[in-house]
Amino acid sequence: MIKSDVSGFLGKAQAGVEMNYFLDRKFTATGGLDAWSDRNISFVIGGRYYPMDVLFVRARGLLGENDLSIGAGWTKPINENLRFEAIGDFYFKVDFSVRVGVAYVFRRKSE
């Protein structure tokens, strides 16, 4: 059984832009913006841990919304630089979100 407080198509939509800097192969530092259709825009800081290349867990702080989130995601390479991502997040203010998106990987030039 699923309970939701969404009333209507995109009645409670969320969008975000995020940059991840790989500190090493398994850890990233994250910064970005999240916006909700029924709330404010928040600055996001956090990180990801990749136990496998296609799976990650993440923790983020949302400044503006004054909340924390923890979540997990799956990523599927489309080509060398483009990836599809699906993420589920739990917010401590008792919200849950499911997102899908596209990630672009900037790679260093090999010398």
Backbone as JSON, one array per atom type, in Angstrom:
{
  "sequence": "MIKSDVSGFLGKAQAGVEMNYFLDRKFTATGGLDAWSDRNISFVIGGRYYPMDVLFVRARGLLGENDLSIGAGWTKPINENLRFEAIGDFYFKVDFSVRVGVAYVFRRKSE",
  "N": [[0.85, -1.17, 0.0], [0.56, 2.2, -0.8], [0.83, 5.47, 0.32], [0.13, 8.81, -0.42], [0.49, 12.36, -0.53], [0.07, 13.82, -2.77], [-1.72, 15.83, -4.94], [-2.95, 15.8, -7.89], [-1.42, 16.11, -11.16], [1.97, 16.8, -11.17], [1.62, 18.27, -8.88], [3.16, 18.32, -6.66], [5.99, 18.73, -7.36], [9.54, 18.25, -7.89], [12.78, 19.48, -8.55], [16.24, 19.42, -9.41], [19.7, 20.46, -9.47], [22.93, 19.29, -9.59], [26.34, 19.02, -8.69], [29.03, 16.79, -8.66], [32.1, 16.04, -7.27], [34.66, 13.85, -7.74], [36.45, 12.58, -5.17], [37.97, 10.34, -4.83], [37.87, 7.1, -6.38], [35.56, 6.04, -5.19], [34.26, 7.96, -3.56], [32.43, 11.05, -3.47], [32.22, 14.64, -3.34], [29.49, 16.8, -2.94], [27.55, 19.44, -4.35], [24.86, 21.75, -4.88], [21.57, 22.75, -6.1], [18.21, 22.49, -5.0], [14.78, 22.5, -5.84], [11.34, 22.9, -5.06], [7.91, 22.59, -6.02], [6.08, 23.45, -4.16], [7.51, 24.72, -2.18], [10.51, 26.4, -0.96], [13.65, 27.24, -2.61], [16.59, 25.36, -2.1], [20.01, 25.3, -1.07], [22.31, 22.73, -1.57], [24.49, 20.52, 0.11], [26.77, 17.82, 0.4], [27.56, 14.34, 0.09], [28.54, 11.39, -1.78], [28.79, 7.82, -1.72], [30.17, 5.18, -3.47], [29.69, 1.93, -3.43], [29.7, 0.08, -5.44], [30.27, 0.41, -8.98], [27.84, 1.08, -10.22], [26.0, 1.59, -8.23], [25.05, 3.76, -5.52], [25.18, 5.39, -2.3], [23.93, 8.19, -0.49], [24.27, 11.24, 1.37], [22.88, 14.3, 2.36], [22.78, 17.79, 3.14], [20.33, 20.3, 3.36], [20.28, 23.57, 2.87], [18.26, 26.22, 3.6], [15.84, 24.87, 3.29], [16.36, 23.66, 5.59], [16.93, 20.89, 6.33], [17.8, 17.39, 6.34], [18.89, 14.74, 4.22], [18.92, 11.28, 3.36], [19.85, 8.76, 1.09], [19.69, 6.48, -1.73], [20.97, 5.32, -4.86], [20.92, 4.39, -8.36], [22.9, 3.99, -11.21], [23.23, 4.09, -14.73], [25.35, 3.68, -17.37], [25.12, 5.49, -20.42], [26.67, 6.31, -22.54], [30.19, 7.0, -22.94], [30.4, 9.43, -21.49], [27.84, 10.1, -20.57], [25.18, 9.42, -18.3], [22.38, 7.64, -17.0], [20.36, 8.21, -14.16], [18.71, 7.01, -11.23], [17.15, 7.79, -8.22], [16.37, 7.48, -4.79], [15.26, 9.27, -2.0], [15.14, 9.9, 1.5], [13.79, 12.32, 3.54], [14.34, 14.02, 6.56], [12.29, 15.57, 7.53], [10.13, 14.04, 7.17], [9.53, 13.3, 4.45], [9.57, 11.71, 1.27], [11.31, 11.11, -1.71], [11.45, 10.27, -5.18], [13.59, 10.24, -7.84], [14.51, 10.77, -11.25], [17.03, 11.15, -13.69], [19.59, 12.69, -15.75], [23.07, 12.4, -15.98], [26.1, 14.09, -16.62], [29.43, 13.31, -17.26], [32.39, 14.9, -16.71], [35.51, 14.43, -17.98], [39.02, 14.17, -17.29], [41.64, 15.06, -19.54], [43.69, 12.59, -20.88], [47.18, 12.29, -20.52]],
  "CA": [[0.0, 0.0, 0.0], [1.31, 3.45, -0.89], [0.07, 6.67, 0.68], [0.76, 10.0, -0.96], [-0.3, 13.58, -0.37], [0.09, 14.53, -4.04], [-3.05, 16.04, -5.5], [-2.86, 16.28, -9.26], [-0.17, 15.94, -11.89], [3.01, 17.77, -10.8], [1.17, 19.08, -7.75], [4.26, 18.38, -5.7], [7.15, 18.4, -8.18], [10.85, 18.62, -7.38], [13.85, 19.49, -9.55], [17.53, 19.73, -8.8], [20.94, 20.48, -10.23], [23.94, 18.86, -8.63], [27.71, 18.75, -9.18], [29.76, 15.85, -7.82], [33.54, 15.99, -7.53], [35.18, 12.59, -7.25], [37.63, 12.68, -4.34], [38.64, 9.15, -5.33], [36.95, 6.3, -7.2], [34.35, 5.66, -4.45], [33.66, 9.06, -2.78], [32.29, 12.36, -4.11], [31.68, 15.79, -2.62], [28.32, 17.24, -3.71], [26.97, 20.76, -4.15], [23.84, 22.0, -5.88], [20.32, 23.42, -5.74], [16.96, 21.76, -5.11], [13.59, 23.36, -5.85], [10.06, 22.22, -4.96], [6.81, 23.42, -6.5], [5.32, 23.99, -3.03], [8.44, 25.18, -1.16], [11.59, 27.27, -1.39], [14.86, 26.67, -3.2], [17.6, 25.07, -1.09], [21.37, 24.96, -1.45], [22.55, 21.36, -1.11], [25.87, 20.06, 0.25], [26.79, 16.45, 0.89], [28.49, 13.43, -0.55], [28.11, 10.07, -2.23], [29.71, 6.7, -1.6], [29.88, 4.17, -4.48], [30.22, 0.6, -3.11], [29.87, -0.51, -6.77], [30.24, 1.48, -9.98], [26.48, 1.42, -10.64], [25.16, 1.88, -7.05], [25.62, 4.7, -4.56], [24.39, 5.91, -1.19], [24.29, 9.59, -0.35], [23.74, 12.04, 2.47], [22.92, 15.71, 1.96], [22.16, 18.82, 3.95], [19.62, 21.28, 2.53], [20.27, 24.89, 3.49], [17.09, 26.93, 3.1], [14.78, 24.0, 3.76], [16.83, 23.23, 6.92], [16.61, 19.48, 6.41], [18.82, 16.43, 5.95], [18.34, 13.6, 3.48], [19.76, 10.14, 3.06], [19.24, 8.06, -0.03], [20.47, 5.54, -2.53], [20.68, 5.47, -6.27], [21.44, 3.48, -9.36], [23.32, 4.72, -12.4], [23.42, 3.24, -15.91], [26.03, 4.42, -18.44], [24.51, 5.54, -21.75], [27.89, 6.28, -23.33], [31.37, 7.27, -22.11], [30.23, 10.6, -20.64], [26.45, 10.31, -20.2], [24.62, 8.37, -17.46], [21.02, 7.74, -16.49], [20.35, 7.98, -12.72], [17.45, 6.91, -10.49], [17.53, 8.02, -6.83], [15.33, 7.6, -3.78], [15.76, 10.01, -0.83], [14.3, 10.1, 2.67], [14.04, 13.6, 4.2], [14.02, 13.89, 7.97], [10.99, 16.21, 7.78], [9.16, 13.0, 6.81], [9.19, 13.28, 3.03], [10.32, 10.74, 0.47], [11.25, 11.48, -3.12], [12.05, 9.41, -6.18], [13.99, 11.1, -8.95], [15.24, 10.23, -12.38], [17.72, 12.24, -14.36], [20.74, 12.41, -16.6], [24.32, 12.96, -15.46], [27.2, 14.22, -17.59], [30.72, 13.13, -16.59], [33.52, 15.62, -17.3], [36.72, 13.64, -17.76], [40.3, 14.82, -17.55], [42.34, 14.59, -20.73], [44.85, 11.73, -20.59], [48.42, 12.84, -21.07]],
  "C": [[0.89, 1.24, 0.0], [0.38, 4.61, -0.55], [0.83, 7.88, 0.17], [-0.15, 11.2, -0.74], [-0.3, 14.42, -1.65], [-1.33, 14.63, -4.56], [-2.92, 16.64, -6.88], [-1.48, 16.07, -9.85], [0.78, 17.09, -11.59], [2.56, 18.71, -9.68], [2.24, 19.24, -6.69], [5.53, 17.94, -6.42], [8.44, 18.89, -7.53], [11.85, 18.54, -8.52], [15.15, 19.87, -8.86], [18.65, 19.73, -9.82], [22.05, 20.21, -9.23], [25.27, 18.64, -9.34], [28.37, 17.82, -8.17], [31.23, 15.86, -8.25], [34.08, 14.7, -6.92], [36.48, 12.82, -6.49], [38.55, 11.49, -4.6], [37.59, 8.33, -6.07], [35.61, 6.02, -6.51], [33.63, 6.81, -3.76], [33.57, 10.34, -3.61], [31.87, 13.4, -3.07], [30.62, 16.4, -3.53], [27.93, 18.67, -3.35], [25.92, 20.99, -5.22], [22.65, 22.77, -5.34], [19.16, 22.45, -5.92], [15.81, 22.75, -5.06], [12.35, 22.49, -5.83], [8.97, 23.16, -5.44], [6.04, 24.06, -5.35], [6.22, 24.52, -1.91], [9.5, 26.1, -1.77], [12.67, 26.49, -2.12], [15.88, 26.48, -2.08], [18.95, 24.84, -1.73], [21.67, 23.61, -0.82], [24.06, 21.1, -1.01], [25.83, 18.64, 0.82], [27.84, 15.62, 0.19], [27.83, 12.12, -0.94], [29.22, 9.06, -1.95], [29.25, 5.64, -2.6], [30.47, 2.83, -4.05], [30.47, -0.22, -4.38], [29.76, 0.62, -7.77], [28.83, 1.94, -10.33], [25.54, 1.75, -9.48], [25.85, 2.88, -6.14], [24.64, 4.97, -3.43], [24.83, 7.36, -1.0], [23.64, 10.19, 0.89], [23.92, 13.5, 2.07], [22.28, 16.58, 3.03], [21.53, 19.84, 3.04], [19.52, 22.58, 3.3], [19.17, 25.72, 2.84], [15.85, 26.17, 3.53], [15.09, 23.52, 5.18], [16.45, 21.78, 7.2], [17.85, 18.66, 6.04], [18.15, 15.33, 5.16], [19.39, 12.52, 3.38], [19.07, 9.38, 1.95], [20.19, 7.1, -0.69], [20.06, 5.71, -3.98], [21.36, 4.43, -7.12], [21.8, 4.32, -10.58], [23.63, 3.74, -13.52], [24.12, 4.07, -16.99], [25.27, 4.33, -19.77], [25.63, 5.51, -22.79], [29.06, 6.65, -22.41], [31.16, 8.41, -21.12], [28.82, 10.8, -20.09], [25.93, 9.12, -19.4], [23.17, 8.68, -17.12], [21.09, 7.44, -15.0], [18.92, 7.9, -12.2], [17.83, 6.93, -9.01], [16.27, 8.06, -5.97], [15.93, 8.26, -2.55], [14.7, 10.05, 0.25], [14.72, 11.4, 3.32], [13.58, 13.49, 5.64], [12.77, 14.66, 8.38], [9.86, 15.33, 7.25], [8.63, 13.17, 5.38], [10.05, 12.21, 2.37], [10.21, 11.17, -0.98], [11.92, 10.4, -3.96], [12.35, 10.3, -7.37], [14.61, 10.27, -10.06], [15.9, 11.41, -13.08], [18.88, 11.74, -15.21], [21.95, 13.11, -16.0], [25.34, 13.0, -16.58], [28.5, 14.16, -16.82], [31.79, 13.89, -17.37], [34.77, 14.82, -16.98], [37.95, 14.46, -18.06], [40.9, 14.23, -18.81], [43.53, 13.75, -20.3], [46.08, 12.32, -21.24], [49.4, 11.74, -21.35]]
}
